[in-house]
Amino acid sequence: MLLKPEPGLAEVGPVGFWLANSLGPTLALVIAVGWPALLGVLTTRRAARNLAKADLVG
């Protein structure tokens, strides 16, 4: 579905419509913003921890 350079609204639209209707627009927005932010924070912390362990200077 998302392998095309520009997926059409007919392919992506129904999923967004279903999520907004089943979760509600507020919860869908919180999930859409929250999980990437959480993933970014967790991977950044892990990378900082691994760098601190592997760094010979620090």
TIVO-2410 file (N, C-alpha, C; in nm, 3 decimals):
# residues 58
REC num residu      c1      c2      c3 atome chaine
REC   1      M   0.082  -0.119   0.000     N      A
REC   1      M   0.000   0.000   0.000    CA      A
REC   1      M   0.086   0.126   0.000     C      A
REC   2      L   0.189   0.132   0.083     N      A
REC   2      L   0.270   0.253   0.092    CA      A
REC   2      L   0.399   0.242   0.012     C      A
REC   3      L   0.409   0.143  -0.077     N      A
REC   3      L   0.530   0.127  -0.156    CA      A
REC   3      L   0.534   0.223  -0.274     C      A
REC   4      K   0.422   0.278  -0.311     N      A
REC   4      K   0.419   0.374  -0.421    CA      A
REC   4      K   0.483   0.505  -0.375     C      A
REC   5      P   0.535   0.584  -0.468     N      A
REC   5      P   0.593   0.713  -0.428    CA      A
REC   5      P   0.491   0.806  -0.364     C      A
REC   6      E   0.369   0.806  -0.416     N      A
REC   6      E   0.264   0.891  -0.361    CA      A
REC   6      E   0.135   0.809  -0.345     C      A
REC   7      P   0.113   0.750  -0.229     N      A
REC   7      P  -0.011   0.673  -0.212    CA      A
REC   7      P  -0.132   0.765  -0.220     C      A
REC   8      G  -0.236   0.716  -0.281     N      A
REC   8      G  -0.357   0.796  -0.298    CA      A
REC   8      G  -0.442   0.800  -0.173     C      A
REC   9      L  -0.532   0.895  -0.169     N      A
REC   9      L  -0.622   0.909  -0.055    CA      A
REC   9      L  -0.713   0.788  -0.042     C      A
REC  10      A  -0.746   0.724  -0.154     N      A
REC  10      A  -0.833   0.607  -0.148    CA      A
REC  10      A  -0.768   0.492  -0.074     C      A
REC  11      E  -0.636   0.486  -0.071     N      A
REC  11      E  -0.567   0.378  -0.002    CA      A
REC  11      E  -0.540   0.411   0.145     C      A
REC  12      V  -0.508   0.534   0.174     N      A
REC  12      V  -0.471   0.572   0.310    CA      A
REC  12      V  -0.591   0.628   0.386     C      A
REC  13      G  -0.684   0.690   0.319     N      A
REC  13      G  -0.797   0.755   0.382    CA      A
REC  13      G  -0.884   0.667   0.470     C      A
REC  14      P  -0.922   0.547   0.424     N      A
REC  14      P  -1.011   0.465   0.507    CA      A
REC  14      P  -0.949   0.426   0.641     C      A
REC  15      V  -0.819   0.406   0.646     N      A
REC  15      V  -0.754   0.370   0.773    CA      A
REC  15      V  -0.763   0.486   0.871     C      A
REC  16      G  -0.731   0.605   0.825     N      A
REC  16      G  -0.743   0.723   0.911    CA      A
REC  16      G  -0.886   0.748   0.954     C      A
REC  17      F  -0.980   0.727   0.863     N      A
REC  17      F  -1.121   0.744   0.895    CA      A
REC  17      F  -1.164   0.643   1.002     C      A
REC  18      W  -1.121   0.517   0.987     N      A
REC  18      W  -1.157   0.415   1.086    CA      A
REC  18      W  -1.096   0.446   1.222     C      A
REC  19      L  -0.968   0.488   1.224     N      A
REC  19      L  -0.904   0.520   1.351    CA      A
REC  19      L  -0.972   0.637   1.420     C      A
REC  20      A  -1.003   0.741   1.344     N      A
REC  20      A  -1.068   0.857   1.404    CA      A
REC  20      A  -1.207   0.822   1.457     C      A
REC  21      N  -1.278   0.734   1.389     N      A
REC  21      N  -1.412   0.698   1.435    CA      A
REC  21      N  -1.411   0.598   1.549     C      A
REC  22      S  -1.316   0.505   1.550     N      A
REC  22      S  -1.317   0.405   1.657    CA      A
REC  22      S  -1.248   0.456   1.783     C      A
REC  23      L  -1.141   0.533   1.769     N      A
REC  23      L  -1.070   0.584   1.886    CA      A
REC  23      L  -1.118   0.722   1.928     C      A
REC  24      G  -1.172   0.794   1.836     N      A
REC  24      G  -1.206   0.933   1.860    CA      A
REC  24      G  -1.091   1.020   1.814     C      A
REC  25      P  -1.120   1.140   1.769     N      A
REC  25      P  -1.013   1.223   1.713    CA      A
REC  25      P  -0.906   1.262   1.814     C      A
REC  26      T  -0.942   1.283   1.938     N      A
REC  26      T  -0.843   1.324   2.038    CA      A
REC  26      T  -0.747   1.211   2.070     C      A
REC  27      L  -0.798   1.091   2.095     N      A
REC  27      L  -0.713   0.977   2.127    CA      A
REC  27      L  -0.627   0.937   2.007     C      A
REC  28      A  -0.684   0.946   1.887     N      A
REC  28      A  -0.606   0.915   1.767    CA      A
REC  28      A  -0.489   1.014   1.753     C      A
REC  29      L  -0.512   1.140   1.782     N      A
REC  29      L  -0.405   1.240   1.775    CA      A
REC  29      L  -0.300   1.215   1.882     C      A
REC  30      V  -0.343   1.181   2.003     N      A
REC  30      V  -0.248   1.153   2.111    CA      A
REC  30      V  -0.160   1.032   2.076     C      A
REC  31      I  -0.221   0.929   2.021     N      A
REC  31      I  -0.143   0.811   1.982    CA      A
REC  31      I  -0.051   0.844   1.866     C      A
REC  32      A  -0.099   0.920   1.769     N      A
REC  32      A  -0.019   0.954   1.651    CA      A
REC  32      A   0.102   1.039   1.688     C      A
REC  33      V   0.091   1.122   1.789     N      A
REC  33      V   0.203   1.206   1.832    CA      A
REC  33      V   0.283   1.138   1.942     C      A
REC  34      G   0.215   1.065   2.029     N      A
REC  34      G   0.279   1.009   2.147    CA      A
REC  34      G   0.373   0.893   2.122     C      A
REC  35      W   0.334   0.796   2.040     N      A
REC  35      W   0.421   0.679   2.026    CA      A
REC  35      W   0.549   0.710   1.952     C      A
REC  36      P   0.551   0.796   1.849     N      A
REC  36      P   0.681   0.829   1.790    CA      A
REC  36      P   0.770   0.909   1.888     C      A
REC  37      A   0.709   0.996   1.966     N      A
REC  37      A   0.786   1.072   2.065    CA      A
REC  37      A   0.846   0.979   2.170     C      A
REC  38      L   0.767   0.886   2.219     N      A
REC  38      L   0.816   0.789   2.318    CA      A
REC  38      L   0.927   0.703   2.259     C      A
REC  39      L   0.909   0.658   2.138     N      A
REC  39      L   1.012   0.578   2.071    CA      A
REC  39      L   1.141   0.658   2.054     C      A
REC  40      G   1.129   0.784   2.018     N      A
REC  40      G   1.246   0.869   2.003    CA      A
REC  40      G   1.320   0.890   2.134     C      A
REC  41      V   1.246   0.912   2.241     N      A
REC  41      V   1.308   0.932   2.373    CA      A
REC  41      V   1.380   0.805   2.417     C      A
REC  42      L   1.313   0.691   2.401     N      A
REC  42      L   1.375   0.565   2.445    CA      A
REC  42      L   1.500   0.531   2.365     C      A
REC  43      T   1.495   0.549   2.234     N      A
REC  43      T   1.613   0.516   2.153    CA      A
REC  43      T   1.726   0.616   2.176     C      A
REC  44      T   1.694   0.742   2.202     N      A
REC  44      T   1.798   0.841   2.232    CA      A
REC  44      T   1.866   0.809   2.365     C      A
REC  45      R   1.789   0.771   2.465     N      A
REC  45      R   1.847   0.735   2.594    CA      A
REC  45      R   1.936   0.612   2.583     C      A
REC  46      R   1.890   0.514   2.505     N      A
REC  46      R   1.971   0.394   2.487    CA      A
REC  46      R   2.099   0.424   2.412     C      A
REC  47      A   2.091   0.508   2.311     N      A
REC  47      A   2.210   0.545   2.236    CA      A
REC  47      A   2.308   0.623   2.324     C      A
REC  48      A   2.258   0.711   2.408     N      A
REC  48      A   2.345   0.786   2.499    CA      A
REC  48      A   2.412   0.693   2.600     C      A
REC  49      R   2.337   0.596   2.649     N      A
REC  49      R   2.393   0.499   2.743    CA      A
REC  49      R   2.501   0.414   2.677     C      A
REC  50      N   2.475   0.369   2.555     N      A
REC  50      N   2.574   0.288   2.482    CA      A
REC  50      N   2.697   0.371   2.450     C      A
REC  51      L   2.680   0.497   2.416     N      A
REC  51      L   2.795   0.583   2.388    CA      A
REC  51      L   2.877   0.606   2.514     C      A
REC  52      A   2.811   0.626   2.625     N      A
REC  52      A   2.884   0.646   2.750    CA      A
REC  52      A   2.965   0.522   2.789     C      A
REC  53      K   2.911   0.404   2.763     N      A
REC  53      K   2.985   0.280   2.792    CA      A
REC  53      K   3.102   0.260   2.699     C      A
REC  54      A   3.085   0.295   2.573     N      A
REC  54      A   3.187   0.267   2.471    CA      A
REC  54      A   3.291   0.379   2.457     C      A
REC  55      D   3.261   0.496   2.512     N      A
REC  55      D   3.351   0.610   2.495    CA      A
REC  55      D   3.475   0.592   2.582     C      A
REC  56      L   3.591   0.599   2.522     N      A
REC  56      L   3.717   0.581   2.596    CA      A
REC  56      L   3.757   0.709   2.671     C      A
REC  57      V   3.712   0.823   2.624     N      A
REC  57      V   3.749   0.950   2.687    CA      A
REC  57      V   3.662   0.980   2.807     C      A
REC  58      G   3.532   0.961   2.793     N      A
REC  58      G   3.438   1.000   2.898    CA      A
REC  58      G   3.423   0.893   2.999     C      A
***
